[in-house]
Amino acid sequence: MPISEQSFAPGGRSDAARLTVWTIYRHPSDYPGRWVMRGHEIFLSVGMVRSHDACFVVGSLDEIRAYVPAGDLSCRPRAGRLSSHL
């Protein structure tokens, strides 16, 4: 569920370059025993990152993969042990 860049770009500009990043978490502390996918908007021209207000919460990895938006996606491994604390 992408958010409007107008609410974050300086002066309400709608032409700010942005990138939507989706991250899948296994058993995060706010949803133990569940899989969660959260979106973040990265506004490249102003160096700003904002989380989406909503997230997807399901019981399995296969279920959460059904919510991944179609398009040019790539999978990045987690960046070490720090990620397991989220």
Secondary structure, DSSP 8 states (H G I E B T S, - for coil): ----GGGTSGGG-S---EEEEEEEEES-TTSTTSEEEEEEEEETTTTEEEEEEEEEEESSHHHHHTTS-SSS-------SGGGGG-
